[in-house]
């Protein structure tokens, strides 16, 4: 879920039209289920018809995404578009039973909603779809269903591959985000519908019916340890050709979903554009870290081209535009140094893969050295500087300082590292670096975390990109195979896409570890890896300078429309790392920024709280645990519905155990409680 960001940007003019907003619009489904949404319309002469822009997700438009919606849809409406925001079946103010992620029913309903929009007297029959995170996923997934009225989409921070690049698994390893997000989703599903919208005479009875319909989706995700049919469903990379409308894919270098932008550009066969800024999981006009851009005007250029047949020039510009970083996101960094660059097409033949060899004595050289063997047996706490897989993905943008990757020196010192000579000239890369290793392990299951860092003249180490691989998944995640201890395997690991300019005077570093806690759950047992130097290398996607970059059309300054909210209370987020020397045990306590905000227009107060605790022994991964608690709720008059989700996951050598609880309160009165206990056998994970 995208964090809610606020901006002190000065007011900017909207479009030429006044607007009206209609809340509680009814959208009937063929089976009689009623979905509800919000509508923004431009005030135009009677009988006027306009294109529509549609957003579709389960995040309760009346309560949880109101601020975010207000920062986009009134702007679009002022430029002559209808804005439509609908909660999926079983969520927010829509009827029906709560659903798991991206089920077929959700996509079928999305198609029906688009058909409904196209038939409305205010719509000219053309619909665009947009969104971030879940609504970005929905945009791709519904586009793959080919509703005739859907003419174009903009997808932010989403993915084409639900197993490889979502908040569950990475490289065949389990991300902590599976549990962070899973508990947050539990609390989101448990939100009460607003009776001022539904017209319910017994909102609490309706709420209890919803609560009793919630299934333990988190536990289900954990049973699908490999890339099976469950994850392939709604992964549009199973057949890119199903998408037949133009696609604008947008991401951020700090976000967990950046890789999909490049794959979509590479594989789609429709008109397409890509944009990647320095941002986290957030819309570009609110983009942090900066620089943010005038995204709303960029979006209108896209919509005007595809929904109004206006030549805005957007499709004559380069297909890919990215922020070429010279710095990196670190705590206290509000703006990442760099510049905007572009490629006319992606992939591009301009970029060359240039190898650097992992050689003896920790050297990273342009040519292969003698073949030797080096070893790494990482402490379990390597990864303390990793940050979150998706920083600020579940909290506010103010949590960036406690969730981005830190100076890597602490992790580097406890990893196997290879350093280049000091760079005499800058080195610019754009793409996915690929590590090719000859490697052996002493266990049948072994993990490998690889970081590409820039070591600065002062000794600080900045993570540029990284990759994770469960070596059982070395040939793919559909049918992984156990390792043969001591056997040497050729392994290729593409790292996450990046754009970075290494400075003259710095060094390039490759760091390899067998653990990366708490970003991933640990391997079943401690592991020693043997890496063959002289046979192993990293290939960097080296990008030559492009003079045309200096003439790129500049983005307009960022404009974030003000919303009518009042902060009632606010507590900054924190991340505390403790180490018990006697027990040889690390504990990480993490809490995102919490508080209470009043939505002035509806007189509704929204309350949030998210906390995490991770515990691991530095020498033994057995018994490593993660605990999560998420609270979402709202208050208005006598109504005070609040949901609290908790979960504890423990990793043992042969199984994972997970206990979760969902509680619901009206004020201080507990009205619902349910607990789940589950054991999942480890299978090549």
Secondary structure, DSSP 8 states (H G I E B T S, - for coil): ---------------S--EEEEEEEEEE-TTS-EEEEEEEEE--STT--EEEEEEEESS-TTTTSHHHHHTTHHHHHHTT-EEEEEE-TTSTT--S----TT-HHHHHHHHHHHHHHHHSTTEEEEEEEEEETHHHHHHHHHHTTT-TTEEEEEEES--S-TTTTSSSEETTEEBTHHHHHHHHHHHHHT----HHHH--S-HHHHHHHHHHT---HHHHHHH--SS-HHHHTT-GGG-GGG--SEEEEEEETTSTTTHHHHHHHHH--S-EEEEEES--SS-GGG-SSB----HHHHHHHHHHHHHS----SGGGS-SEEEEEESS---TT-SB--EEEEEESSSS-TT-EEEEEEEEGGGEEESS----EEEEE---TTTTTT---TTTTSSS-GGGHHHHS---THHHHTTSEEEE----SS-EEEEE--EEEEEEEESSSS-EEEEEEEEE-TTS-EEEEEEEEEEGGGTT-SSS-----TT--EEEEEE---EEEEE-TT-EEEEEEES--TTTB---SS---EEEEETTEEEEEEE----GGGGG-------------EEEEEEE--EEEEEEETTTTEEEEEEE--EEEEEETTTTEEEEEEEEEEEEEESS--TTEEEEEEEEEEEEBTTB-EEEEEEEEEEE-SSEEEEEEEEEEEETTEEEEEEEEEEEEE-S--
